[in-house]
Amino acid sequence: MASNTGKKAKHDDDDDRISKLPDSILSHILSLLPIKDAVSTSTLSTRWQHLFASMFILDVDFHSFRLCPLHTVKSFINFMGKLFFLHTEGRIEQFRLNYIDIAGIDASFVCKWIFAALWRRVKEIDLVFTPQSSYFPMLPTALLFTGRTLVRLKLEFPYVMTVPTHAYLPSLKALELQSIKFEDDDSVKRLLTSCPVLEDLSISHCYMGNMKCLQISNPSLKVLNRMKTWKRMGLFKFLQFSPNLQTLVISNVSNEITFPMEKVPSCVAYQLKEFKVLDFDDESSLFKMVTYILKNAKVLNKLTICTTRLLEAEEKFRITKQLLSLPRCSNKCQLIAF
């Protein structure tokens, strides 16, 4: 009998091994869970409430609440508000929010959450907004664009955005902008010039008014990704002001993109290691661009060509064969097509 009791005690002890893990490990595990599951652990005990409050990665996706009762959504928002403002001693490493309009919910809490994340010295912010209506509260850009601890910032915000004159992001190394409507041309320039150590820039489907050319000096820039409006942005001039660029990704090659064949930006000649085309309008424009890069990029390691068009196997083979026949300045360059 005593033996059975001992076995049961040992079995119970084995079952509770997770509670014996250090707080730092448990907090990390919670950070990897969907936020709804992580919230549910706070009901287990006061220790788990403390652990949830100390999570350093907060990933909230409101798409998972679309079928929930309204009172459930409101309770979650209230709980998160308390978490943000009652436990201000802990630092947040990452704050990701994927927001979708939900009928009966006042979205003003979003600005409060962003403020709280910045107050807790957040390093990474990822904000994605899916529009369901024509109205959304303005983002607190006066705070967002002065976050001294921000290292990475992603904004997908299909509304008009204003960049304050005092914008300054001294630690920001990666900036991704999608579907943003900038208030004026100067807003774009103000934002980029406010990032003195920016290394990775991605701009996609953004409206930039009547901007003809973006001439910003970004000596620290190493990755330029997925930019589309090249005719307005002035790709060649932009490259001239980015001497350390190592990766260039173009969403679509078309006849809008022109290069003075006799001139070569220093980044293309001596720094560019990877060049990628995600799509192209016509073969002529593609071959002109690829020929220019292969001819002048002395340290290029990888050139990738993709397309969304449906091409027959024979056509892919023909284009690939032509690409492979082009002369290369770098003997280390690997060409990957389709």
N, C-alpha and C positions, 0 to 999 in steps of 0.2 A: 504493500500500500504506500509506504513511504517512498519506494522507488518510483511509483506512478506519479506521486505528487512532485517529486524532483524533476521528472521528465516534463510534466506540465509547466512547471516554473521555467525550466530551460527553454521550452517551446515558446512561451509567452515572451521570454527575453529576446529570443531570436526574431520574433515577429515585430519587435519594437526597435530594431536596429537603426531604422531611419531617424528616430528621435535622438539617437546618440551622436548623430553627425554634427559637426560644428555649424554654428549659425551661418558662417560665410558660405559653406557648401550648400546648405538648404536654401539660402537666399538666391544663390546662383541657379539652382534647380527650378525654383519658382519663376525666375526671370525667363526661363525657356518655355514655360507653359502659356497657353492662351490666357488672356487676362481674366476671362470669366471663370476658368478653372482655378487660377491663382487666388482669386477673390474668395472662392468657396473654402479654401484652406483656413481662412482667418476665423472661421467658426469653430475650429477644432479645439483651440485653447488660446490663452493669452500669449503664449510663446509664439504661436503661429501668426497672431495679429502683429506682433513685433516684427516677425520675419517678413511678412507681406509689406509692412511699412518700410522695410529696409531694402526692398527690391531696387536694383540699380538699372534695370531695363524694363520700361513700361511700353507695352505694345497693345494699343486699343483699336479694335476694328468694329465699327458700328454696323457693318453689314451683318454681323452675327446676331444683332438685336432686332432685325427687321420684322421677325415673326413673334417677338416677345410682347407681352402685355405692356401697356404704357407705364404702369406703376413699377414694373421691373426695371425698365430703362431709367426712370427717374430715380429709383433707389440706387442704381449703380452709379449714376452721375453724382448723387449726393455723397455716396461712399468715397468715390474717387476724389471729390473736392476736399473731404476731411483728410484723406490720405496725404494729399499734396500740401495742405496748409497746417496740419497738426504735427507733422513729422518733418520739420524743415532742416533737421541736423544732418540727414543723410544726403549724399550726393547721388544724382541721377546721371548715369552714363549715356543712356539712349532713351529718347521719347519719340515713339512712333504713333501717329494718329491717322487712321483711315476713316474719314467722317462722311456720312450720308444723311441727308435730311430725313427726319422722322416726324411725322405729323404730331403736333402737340408738345414738341420739345423746343424750348428756347435755346438757341445755339450760342448764346452769349457766354456760356460756361467755357467754351473753347479758348477764348482769350485769357480767361483766368487760369486755365491749365497751362497755357504757354508761359504766362507770367511766372507761375509757380515753378515750372521746370527750369526757367532761366535763373530764378532766385536760388535754386538748388544746384547751380553751376553745371548744368547739363552740357555734355560734349557733342551729342548728335541729336538733331531734330529732323524728323521725317513726317511731313504733313501732306496728306492727300485728301482733297475734297471732291466728292462726286455731286455735281449740281442736280438738285431736284426742283429748284425754284430759281427765280431771277434775283433773289435777295440773299445776301449772307453778310453777317457782321464783319466789318473791316478787321483784318488782322492787326494785332498790336505791333506794327512795323517799327515804331519808334523804339520799342524794346527788343524786338526780334533782330533788327539789324544793328544792334549795339551790344550783342551778347559776346562778352569778352572771352568766355570759355568755349564757345562753339568751335568745333573742329570740322564738322560736316553738317550741311544743311540741304535738305531736299524740300522743294515746294511745288506742289501741283495744285494750282489755285485758279480756276477758270473765271476769275473776276478781275476788276481793275485793282492794281496794286500801286501804292505810293511809296517811294523810297525817300526817307527823311534826309535833309541836307547834312545832318550830323551822323549819318550812318558810318559805322566803323566796326569791323570784325577782325581784330588783330590776330586771332588764332585760326581762322577759317582756312582749311586746305582743300575742301571739296564742296562744290556748289552745283546743285542740279535744279534747273528751272523748267517746268512744263506747263503749257497752256495758260501762261500768265499774260494778262493785258496790262502793260506798263502805262502809267498815266501820261508820260511824255518821254521824249528821247533822252533827256537828261537823267531820268530815273535809272535807266540801264547803266549809263556811264557812272553815276554816283554809286550804284551798287557794286560794280566791278572794281572801281578805284578804292572802295572801302575795304578791300581784301588784299592786304599787302603781301601775304604769304600763300596766296591761292595756287594750288598745283593741279587741280582737276576741275574742269568746267564743262558742264553739259547744258545745252539750251535746246529745247524742242517744242515746236508748235506754240511759240510765244509771239504775241502781237507787239510790235515795237514801233508803231506809228509810221512816220515818214523817214525814219532813219536811213541814210544813204550809205554810211560807212561807220563802223565801230573801230575807232583807233584808240585802244587802251594799252598802255604799257604794262605787261604782265611778265616780268623777267623770271618769276618763279613758276609760271605755268608749264606743266609737263604733259597734261592730257586735255585734249579738246575733243568733245564727244557729241555726236549726233546733231550738230547744228544744221538747220535746214535753209533758212533764208539767206543763202550766201550772197546773192546779188546785192541785197541791202547791207549785209554785214561786212562785205569787203574782205573775203577770206585772205587774199594775198597780203593786204596791208595788215590784217590782224596777225598773220604769221610773222611779219617783219618786226612786230612789237612783242613777240613771244620767243625770244632767242633760245630758251631751254626746252621747248616742246619736244616730247619724246613719242607721244601717241596721238594720232589724228584719225578720228572716225567721222565719216561723212554719211549722212542719211541718204542722200540721193545726188548722184552726179548727173548734171544736165548742162546744156549749152550756156546756162547763166554763169557757170563758174569759168572764169578766164584767168590765165597766168601769162605774164610776160615771159616768153620762153627763154629770153636771154638773161633774165634776172632770177636769182635763187635766194630765198631767205636763208639766213645762217642756220636756223633750226632744221630746215629741210636737209641742208647739206651735211651738217655735222652732229645733229642730235636725234633726228627722227629714227625711231627703232621699229615702230609698228604703224601701218597704214591700213585702214579698213573702209570698204565701201559697202553700205547696207543695201543699196539699190541703185539703178541707173535708168535714165530715160531712153537713151539710145547708145548703140555701140561706139559710134564716132566720139562722143563726149567721154565715154569710159576709157577708150584707148588713148585719147589725148591726155587725160589726167594721169593714167597709169604710166604712160611713157615718160611723162615729165618727172614723176616721182622716182621711177626706177633709174632714170638717167642721172638724177642729181642727188639722191639720198645715199650717202657714202657708208652709213652705218646701219642701214635698214636690215632688220632681221626677219620681218614677217609682213607679207602683203596679202590681205584677204578680200575676196570679191563675193558678195552675196546678192541675191535678187528675190523679189516677191513675185516676179513674173513666172508663168508656167512655160518652161523651155523644154523642147524635145531633147532627148539624149544626144542626138547628132549635133544639134545646135550648141549644146553645152560643150561637147567635145571640140567643136570647131573653135569656139571662143577661147576655151582653155588652151588649146594648141597655139593660138595666136598670141595669147598672153605669155605663154612660156617661151615663145620665140623672141620676145622683146629683150634688148640688151639691158644688163643690170650693172649699176655702178658698184653695188655691194655683192661680193661673192658668197656672203652668208645668208642672203635673202631667200626665204622660203615662200613660195607662192601657193595660196590655197584658193580655189575657185569653186563656188557653189557647194 
